[in-house]
Amino acid sequence: MPHKSKLQTVMLSIVILAGLLPLLYFVQVEIQVAHASDNIPEPMVLADSLDRNVVNDAFGVGEKLTFDINYGFINAGTATMEVAGLIEYNNRPSYQIVTQALSNDFFSTFYRVSDRVESIMDAAGLFSWRFEKNLSEGKYRSVRISSFDPHNRLVYYQKDTVEVPPFTQDALSVFYFARTQDLQVGKSIFIDNFTDGKLYPLEVKVLKKETITVKAGTFDCIVVEPLLRSVGVFRHEGRLKVWLTDDRLKMPVLMKSKVLVGSISAELTDFRLGEIESF
């Protein structure tokens, strides 16, 4: 993979991780039902239901969040996070979640970014079934697919089969799952996260409450900091903080990461709420 500047690396990290992950780690395309790659085993069809049902009154189909990606006061591009549809996957209702990132005309003159990330997330248990990341950054192109088998606690990634804990999340679904959790200041939640062939235990620290104003409006927020519990993960990217609305939606309105000079941020500019359903 070609060398990237710190700015480019952090922009991508915000987009994918948010989480996110993925701040989102964010061009509108027609969304269709995802299919596993030919060289990755199809997920197992389960005879019985998996024994987790997560109460979700935070997000639903139709939710779309739009962000400006900024380096200090300079706009670098835009990003979207969307719950694009409810599909049947592995004989179960599942959310199709898509984030897309696009550099603006100025940045595209020397480094064009057009990335798309998709997660298929079980609608009842809110665990991952499939994750696909399509990267187009400058001359670099990459497609990475992870196929999750939660029944057998396995993930198929490229030529590898990796054992994982129950209900492991991908880099995008982990953010949506976190939005459904009880976030209390001074406490942390812990989530197992599989990203690019590796298992990362993720700690989400709840730091404080704060009222902030962004382009989309003024919001009472709860501030969280996701930490990957492995040595040196944020050595290059710096600390990432996310401002979520302090209500049942826990909608992200600001994501910010400090870099060597200044900071990178993703600021909510527009939003459309989704339709909450029970499963």
N, C-alpha and C positions, 0 to 999 in steps of 0.2 A: 504494500500500500504506500503511495507516495507520501512524502513529508507534508504535514499540514501546519499552518501557523496556529498559534494559541487561540486566536480569534475564531478561526474556522472550527477548531476542535471543540471549543466551548459552545459555539452556536449549535453544533450538532448534538452535543451532550444535553443542552437544555431542551432541544426539540424532542429527543428520544426519551430522556429520563423522566421528564416530568410526568412524565415522567414521565410522562413522564416517564413519567416518567414519565413523559414523559414529558414538561415542560415539557415537553412536546415539541423525555425528551422529550411538520405542521406545514388551488388549483383544483379545481373541482373536476372530478372524473366520474364516469358512470360506475357504480359499485355493483358487483355481481357476487354470487355465492362463491366462497373460496374453495379451492380443491388442493389437496396435498400434492407436492411435487412427485414426479414419477419415481425419483430415486430415494424417496422417503416413505417408509411404511405407512399405510393408512391407519388412523387411530382405530383401536379395537371397538367393536360395537358391544356396548355393555348390556348384559342380560338384566342386571338389577340397577336400580338407582344408586348413585353415589350418596353417601350419608352426610351431606352438608347442605343446608338451606340458609342462605344469608338474607336477612331482611335488608332490602334496598329501597330506600325512599330518597336517594341522592341523585340518581340519573336514570334516563330512559331513552328509548328510541326517539330520534329527532333532535336530541341535544347537539348543538354545534357552537363551539367557542372559537373566536377569531382573535389572534394576537399580533401585535407588532413585535418584531425582534429588533432590539436596539443595542448598539455598542455606545455606552454613554448617551449623548444626545443625538447620535447618528443612527438613523433607521437602516437596518441591513436587509430586511425582508419581512414576510408575513408567515403565519402558521395557523393551521386549524386543527382542532380536535373534534371528532364527530362520532356519535353513536349512530352509524349509518343505517342499520337495519336489525331486524330480528329474524334469524334464519334457523333452519333445522340443520344441526351438525351432529353427527354420531347419534342420530335419533333423539336428540334433545334440543330444546329451544336454546339459542345462543345469540349473544350480542356480537355484531360485527362492528368493531371500533377501528376508526381510521384516523391517523394523523398525517398531515402533509406540510412540508416546509418549502418555501420558494424564496430565493434571494431576489432583491429588487433589481431594477435596471442598472443602478450604479455598481453594486457589488458584482452583478453578473458579467460586467465587462471584463473583470479579471478572475473571477471565481464563481461560476454559476452553480447554485445548489437547487436541486429539485428532488426531494426525498419523499417517499411514501412508506408508512408503516401500518400494518394491519394486525389486529389481534381478534381471534375468535374466542369468546369468553362465555362459559356456561352461564345461562341466565338465572338458574336457581342457586347453584353453589358458588358462582363468581370465581371460578378457577379457569385456568387457561387450557384450550384445546389445540390452538395453532397460532404461530406467530411468524409473520413475514416482513422482512425489511428490505426495501428496494432503495438503494442509494445511487444518486447521480450527483457527483460533486467534482467540478472541474472535469478532468478527463477520467476520473475514477468511476467505475461502475461495479456494483455488487448486489447480489440477491442472496439473502440468508433466510433460511426457513427452519423453524423448530416445530416438531410435531409432538404433542404431549399425550401420554397415555397415563392418565391419573389413576386408573384402576390398578395398573401394575407398577405405578410410581416410577415411570421411565420417561425420558425425553429423547427423541431421535433428532440429532443435529448433524448435518452433512453425513459423514460415515460413522459417526459415533453414536453409541447408546449410553445414556447417562442415567444413573439412579438418582432419584430426587425424593425429598420428603412429600407427604400427602399435600395436595392442593397447592403445589408450587405455581407461582405466577410468572408470566413473561414481563418484559420491560415496560409494556404499555398497560396490561390488565392490572398490574400491581398498583398503579395509580388510582384506577377506578375502584378497586377493592378497598384501598385505604380510605376513600371518600365515604364508605359505608360504616366505618368504624367509629367508636366513641373516642374522640380525641380530647384529652384533658391536659391542661397546662401543667408542665412539670413531669409528665409521664411519657413513656414511649410505647409504640406498638412494634411488633417484630413480624416480618413477612419473608418467606423464602422466595427468592427471585432467580430465574434462570435467564441469562443473557449471553449470547454469542458463545455458546458451548460450555459455559461455566455457571456453577451454582453460587449465588451471592446471598448470604443472609442480610436482609435489609432492616435497619432500625430507623424508624421515623420518630424523631424527637419533637415533642410539642413544646414550643418555646414560650409563647406569650399571645396575648390578644392585642389587636391594634386596628384602628380605623384608617383606611387609606383611600385616596382618590386616584382613579385611573381614567382612561378615555371612556370606558364603558359606564362610569359612575362612581359613587362613593359607597364603600362597603365596610361593614364591621367584619373583621377577619380574625382568624386564628393562624398563627405563623408556625410552620413546621420545617424541619430540616431533615432530609433523608440522608442516612449514612450507610454506606456499604461497609460491612465489617470485615474488611480485608486490607492488608497493609498497602498504603500508597495509592488507593483508588482515586482519591481527590488531589493527589500531589500536583497534577497539572491543571485541573479544572478549578480548584478552589472550592469554597463552601457554597452550597446551593440552598437557598431558602425559598419557600413557597408560601404565598398568602392565599388561604382558602376562606370562603365566606363562612362566618360563624353562625351557621344554620344547618338545617338538614341536608341541604344541597352540597355543602362543602365544595363549591365551585371555585376553581383556581382563577385568581384575578391578577396575580403578579408572581413571576419567578425571577430570581436574581442570583447571579453568581459573580463573585469578585474574581478579577484576574490580576495579572501583574500590574497593569496600568488600567484603572477604571473598573467597569463592570459590564456584564452582559445581562440583559433583562428581556423577559417576554411579558408584555403588558396587554391585558384584555381590552379589546376595542369594541367588540360586539358579541352578543350571545343570544341563543335561542334555546329555551328549555325543552326538555323531552317529555314524553308521556310515561309516567311511572306505572309499572305493571307488577303484579304479584305472580309468583310461580311456585 
